[in-house]
Amino acid sequence: MRSTTRTPARRTAALVGALALVPALAACASGVDAGTSVQGPSGNGANANVGPIQLRDMTLVSGGTDPQAATTIGTIVNTGTDPDALLGATITSPTGATVRLAGTGISGSTLPLPPQSAVRIGFNSDDHLDVSGLSITPSFFAQVQFSFQKAGTITMPVMVVPPTGIYQGISPL
């Protein structure tokens, strides 16, 4: 014959144990250092900062018909109170590529970056940072050095993607 007094005691002990774990498990994704607070951006775009200049979602879209051509897409944000300018970029690895600024916003071979502003390049923009002679396969990274008039230079890995899917129709000028 089975005792009926032991079953409610076991249930009560299991319930108390489960309730004791709730606070510990509930806090696993809270606070300033939580994994959900420090997650980086998803997608292909690379981000970097140099002084008050922020490079956001930088991606190289290969030229399609010319596999050694590409255009850079992304946003350059000047968080500073002084104007700056993008002087240009250099592909440091692989070597041999040429990069040129082109478009309607180019002034004296530089792209002006007004204070407290965001400037798009390549996509939804008349301004481009176009590459020729790029010998890299899509899905690999090129090391790109961006040069700014006041903020200086920064080198960052930028993924090369094919002009398909969301990148379809994006091409050098």
C-alpha beads as a LAMMPS data file, in Angstrom:
LAMMPS data file: protein, C-alpha beads

173 atoms
172 bonds

1 atom types
1 bond types

-500.0 500.0 xlo xhi
-500.0 500.0 ylo yhi
-500.0 500.0 zlo zhi

Masses

1 110.0

Atoms # bond

1 1 1 0.000 0.000 0.000
2 1 1 1.235 3.420 -0.944
3 1 1 1.466 6.357 1.457
4 1 1 -0.504 9.393 0.342
5 1 1 1.395 11.800 2.599
6 1 1 4.717 11.433 0.741
7 1 1 3.418 12.450 -2.719
8 1 1 2.293 15.973 -1.722
9 1 1 5.596 16.468 0.134
10 1 1 7.587 15.558 -2.993
11 1 1 5.473 17.845 -5.128
12 1 1 5.938 20.680 -2.669
13 1 1 9.714 20.135 -2.593
14 1 1 9.901 20.108 -6.408
15 1 1 7.815 23.280 -6.613
16 1 1 9.974 25.068 -4.026
17 1 1 13.130 23.987 -5.896
18 1 1 11.790 25.225 -9.234
19 1 1 10.734 28.535 -7.712
20 1 1 14.197 28.967 -6.166
21 1 1 15.779 28.681 -9.654
22 1 1 13.531 31.301 -11.286
23 1 1 15.444 34.420 -10.101
24 1 1 18.806 32.939 -11.053
25 1 1 17.654 31.916 -14.523
26 1 1 15.637 35.060 -15.185
27 1 1 18.681 37.333 -14.810
28 1 1 20.866 35.552 -17.357
29 1 1 20.272 38.222 -20.018
30 1 1 20.025 41.391 -17.990
31 1 1 22.409 44.120 -16.968
32 1 1 24.911 46.213 -18.888
33 1 1 27.248 43.323 -19.669
34 1 1 24.565 40.889 -20.813
35 1 1 25.146 39.100 -24.082
36 1 1 21.995 40.638 -25.503
37 1 1 23.344 44.116 -24.744
38 1 1 26.701 43.674 -26.450
39 1 1 25.657 41.826 -29.585
40 1 1 27.318 43.246 -32.671
41 1 1 25.547 44.017 -35.899
42 1 1 24.370 41.142 -38.021
43 1 1 24.838 40.985 -41.754
44 1 1 27.772 41.705 -44.024
45 1 1 28.429 45.340 -43.162
46 1 1 31.532 46.186 -41.149
47 1 1 31.686 49.012 -38.596
48 1 1 34.608 51.068 -37.296
49 1 1 35.270 54.406 -35.597
50 1 1 38.109 56.905 -35.954
51 1 1 37.729 60.006 -33.799
52 1 1 34.264 61.463 -34.350
53 1 1 33.862 59.555 -37.640
54 1 1 31.816 56.351 -37.638
55 1 1 31.859 53.952 -40.591
56 1 1 28.674 51.874 -40.631
57 1 1 27.678 48.814 -42.682
58 1 1 30.641 49.029 -45.076
59 1 1 30.401 46.376 -47.791
60 1 1 32.085 45.946 -51.184
61 1 1 29.625 44.891 -53.904
62 1 1 31.443 43.294 -56.828
63 1 1 30.762 44.674 -60.278
64 1 1 28.912 41.722 -61.811
65 1 1 29.938 41.992 -65.472
66 1 1 33.447 43.064 -64.424
67 1 1 34.480 40.748 -61.568
68 1 1 37.448 43.013 -60.724
69 1 1 35.239 46.087 -60.221
70 1 1 33.293 46.895 -57.064
71 1 1 31.598 49.731 -55.249
72 1 1 31.610 50.439 -51.538
73 1 1 28.244 50.837 -49.843
74 1 1 27.661 52.116 -46.332
75 1 1 27.173 55.206 -44.219
76 1 1 29.767 57.628 -42.868
77 1 1 28.632 59.509 -39.770
78 1 1 30.374 62.632 -38.471
79 1 1 29.388 62.909 -34.795
80 1 1 31.760 65.834 -34.254
81 1 1 31.080 69.554 -34.174
82 1 1 33.599 70.301 -36.963
83 1 1 33.337 69.385 -40.642
84 1 1 35.595 66.636 -41.998
85 1 1 36.024 65.020 -45.407
86 1 1 36.666 61.568 -46.836
87 1 1 39.896 61.928 -48.808
88 1 1 39.660 58.446 -50.283
89 1 1 40.395 54.808 -49.599
90 1 1 43.063 52.237 -50.385
91 1 1 42.718 48.468 -50.641
92 1 1 45.748 47.288 -48.645
93 1 1 45.042 43.574 -49.120
94 1 1 44.860 42.176 -51.699
95 1 1 47.124 44.690 -53.384
96 1 1 46.762 46.084 -56.891
97 1 1 43.298 47.660 -56.735
98 1 1 42.576 51.316 -57.463
99 1 1 39.897 53.233 -55.541
100 1 1 38.327 56.498 -56.685
101 1 1 35.685 58.850 -55.329
102 1 1 32.965 59.692 -57.834
103 1 1 29.592 61.392 -57.735
104 1 1 27.741 64.659 -57.418
105 1 1 28.719 65.385 -53.805
106 1 1 32.462 65.170 -54.441
107 1 1 34.139 68.528 -53.902
108 1 1 37.774 68.952 -54.922
109 1 1 38.298 65.148 -54.990
110 1 1 36.977 64.755 -51.425
111 1 1 33.578 63.863 -49.982
112 1 1 32.519 66.547 -47.460
113 1 1 31.232 65.278 -44.102
114 1 1 29.314 68.082 -42.381
115 1 1 29.199 68.047 -38.566
116 1 1 26.446 65.998 -36.936
117 1 1 25.493 64.329 -40.217
118 1 1 25.328 60.965 -41.974
119 1 1 26.470 60.579 -45.580
120 1 1 25.554 57.478 -47.604
121 1 1 27.835 56.077 -50.285
122 1 1 27.087 53.567 -53.040
123 1 1 23.470 52.706 -52.262
124 1 1 20.671 55.291 -52.318
125 1 1 23.387 57.841 -53.023
126 1 1 24.889 59.693 -55.966
127 1 1 28.326 59.400 -54.323
128 1 1 30.485 56.331 -54.807
129 1 1 33.787 54.909 -53.674
130 1 1 34.453 52.672 -56.690
131 1 1 37.159 50.027 -56.999
132 1 1 38.863 48.623 -60.099
133 1 1 41.420 45.829 -60.334
134 1 1 40.096 44.030 -57.239
135 1 1 41.268 40.421 -57.313
136 1 1 39.185 38.848 -54.574
137 1 1 36.339 36.358 -54.614
138 1 1 32.975 37.337 -53.128
139 1 1 32.496 36.220 -49.499
140 1 1 36.119 37.068 -48.685
141 1 1 37.333 40.210 -46.930
142 1 1 39.451 43.010 -48.346
143 1 1 41.463 45.241 -46.012
144 1 1 40.343 48.796 -46.736
145 1 1 42.063 51.892 -45.379
146 1 1 39.781 54.941 -45.240
147 1 1 41.480 58.360 -45.034
148 1 1 39.842 61.449 -43.553
149 1 1 41.018 65.052 -43.594
150 1 1 40.868 65.575 -39.810
151 1 1 40.092 62.221 -38.199
152 1 1 43.039 60.408 -39.820
153 1 1 42.969 56.868 -41.194
154 1 1 41.453 53.573 -40.218
155 1 1 41.922 50.138 -41.769
156 1 1 39.145 47.594 -41.522
157 1 1 38.126 44.279 -43.104
158 1 1 35.254 44.755 -45.557
159 1 1 33.380 41.791 -47.030
160 1 1 33.031 41.479 -50.805
161 1 1 29.569 40.321 -51.879
162 1 1 28.125 39.468 -55.309
163 1 1 25.528 41.808 -56.856
164 1 1 22.640 39.421 -56.180
165 1 1 19.709 39.400 -53.780
166 1 1 19.561 42.647 -51.797
167 1 1 22.693 43.865 -53.627
168 1 1 21.233 43.393 -57.115
169 1 1 21.535 46.535 -59.213
170 1 1 24.332 48.058 -57.124
171 1 1 27.353 48.730 -59.325
172 1 1 30.213 51.187 -59.811
173 1 1 29.468 54.428 -61.645

Bonds

1 1 1 2
2 1 2 3
3 1 3 4
4 1 4 5
5 1 5 6
6 1 6 7
7 1 7 8
8 1 8 9
9 1 9 10
10 1 10 11
11 1 11 12
12 1 12 13
13 1 13 14
14 1 14 15
15 1 15 16
16 1 16 17
17 1 17 18
18 1 18 19
19 1 19 20
20 1 20 21
21 1 21 22
22 1 22 23
23 1 23 24
24 1 24 25
25 1 25 26
26 1 26 27
27 1 27 28
28 1 28 29
29 1 29 30
30 1 30 31
31 1 31 32
32 1 32 33
33 1 33 34
34 1 34 35
35 1 35 36
36 1 36 37
37 1 37 38
38 1 38 39
39 1 39 40
40 1 40 41
41 1 41 42
42 1 42 43
43 1 43 44
44 1 44 45
45 1 45 46
46 1 46 47
47 1 47 48
48 1 48 49
49 1 49 50
50 1 50 51
51 1 51 52
52 1 52 53
53 1 53 54
54 1 54 55
55 1 55 56
56 1 56 57
57 1 57 58
58 1 58 59
59 1 59 60
60 1 60 61
61 1 61 62
62 1 62 63
63 1 63 64
64 1 64 65
65 1 65 66
66 1 66 67
67 1 67 68
68 1 68 69
69 1 69 70
70 1 70 71
71 1 71 72
72 1 72 73
73 1 73 74
74 1 74 75
75 1 75 76
76 1 76 77
77 1 77 78
78 1 78 79
79 1 79 80
80 1 80 81
81 1 81 82
82 1 82 83
83 1 83 84
84 1 84 85
85 1 85 86
86 1 86 87
87 1 87 88
88 1 88 89
89 1 89 90
90 1 90 91
91 1 91 92
92 1 92 93
93 1 93 94
94 1 94 95
95 1 95 96
96 1 96 97
97 1 97 98
98 1 98 99
99 1 99 100
100 1 100 101
101 1 101 102
102 1 102 103
103 1 103 104
104 1 104 105
105 1 105 106
106 1 106 107
107 1 107 108
108 1 108 109
109 1 109 110
110 1 110 111
111 1 111 112
112 1 112 113
113 1 113 114
114 1 114 115
115 1 115 116
116 1 116 117
117 1 117 118
118 1 118 119
119 1 119 120
120 1 120 121
121 1 121 122
122 1 122 123
123 1 123 124
124 1 124 125
125 1 125 126
126 1 126 127
127 1 127 128
128 1 128 129
129 1 129 130
130 1 130 131
131 1 131 132
132 1 132 133
133 1 133 134
134 1 134 135
135 1 135 136
136 1 136 137
137 1 137 138
138 1 138 139
139 1 139 140
140 1 140 141
141 1 141 142
142 1 142 143
143 1 143 144
144 1 144 145
145 1 145 146
146 1 146 147
147 1 147 148
148 1 148 149
149 1 149 150
150 1 150 151
151 1 151 152
152 1 152 153
153 1 153 154
154 1 154 155
155 1 155 156
156 1 156 157
157 1 157 158
158 1 158 159
159 1 159 160
160 1 160 161
161 1 161 162
162 1 162 163
163 1 163 164
164 1 164 165
165 1 165 166
166 1 166 167
167 1 167 168
168 1 168 169
169 1 169 170
170 1 170 171
171 1 171 172
172 1 172 173
